Amino acid sequence: MSESVYNVIELIGTSAESWEQATSNAVTEAATTLRDLRVARVIEQDVVVEGGRITLYRTKVRLSFKHETSAFEGFDE
């Protein structure tokens, strides 16, 4: 088995429908710019309440993807 290295980022997805949809929105958006996504872990959920009603579901997702050395060459913080 070969060894690998992974990057980890956190994203917050939102949805007016559900936490599941908020999670899906975060992963779907990440997939548009990141390759080789591996694991998404929901680490926090909350809702926005306005006028006594839930208006927005928010899910914080920790997402890992396979590290590509060439993708970070010349990267400056």
N, C-alpha and C positions, 0 to 999 in steps of 0.2 A: 504494500500500500504506500503510495507516495504521500509525502507530507505537504501541507498547504498552509498559507497564511491568509487571513481574512481581515477586511476593514469592517468597522462597525459605525453606523450613523444612527441618529435618532430623528424621526420625522413625526409630525402631528398631522393626522388626517382628520377631516371634518365631514359631517353629513347631517342633513336635516332629518334623515330616516332612522339611522341606527348606528351603534358602535361597530357592528360588523361591516357596514357600508363605509364608515369612516376608516376602518383598517384597510379595506380593499382599495379605497381611494389613495391612501398613502403608498401602498405597495405598487399599485398600477402606475402612479406618477413616478415613483423611483425607477421602475422598469423602463421608462422612456429614456433615461440617461445613464443608468448603471447596467453593467453586464454581469452575468453569472450570480444573480441573487440566490442566497442560500436559505436563510432562516429569518422570519419576522416574529418578534416576540412582543406581545402587548405588555407594556410596563405601567401604563396608567390610563384611566378612563375618567372623563368628567363630562358634564353637560352645562350648557348655558341656559339659564332660566330667565325668562322675561314675562312679566305679567302673570306669574304663577304657572307658566307652561314651559316645557322644554322646547327650545327653539333650535338647538344645535348639539349634536353629539360630537365629542372630540376624543380621539384615541392617540396616545403617544406610543410609537412603535420603534423598537430597536431592531435594525435591519442589518444583516451581514451579507457581504459579497466578497468574492474571491479577489485577493490583492493581485494587481498586475503592476509589476515594477516599472515597466515602460510608461504606464499611464501617469506616473508621478515624477518622472524625470524632469528636472528643471522647475519643480513646484517649490515656490517660496511662501513661507507663512507670513 
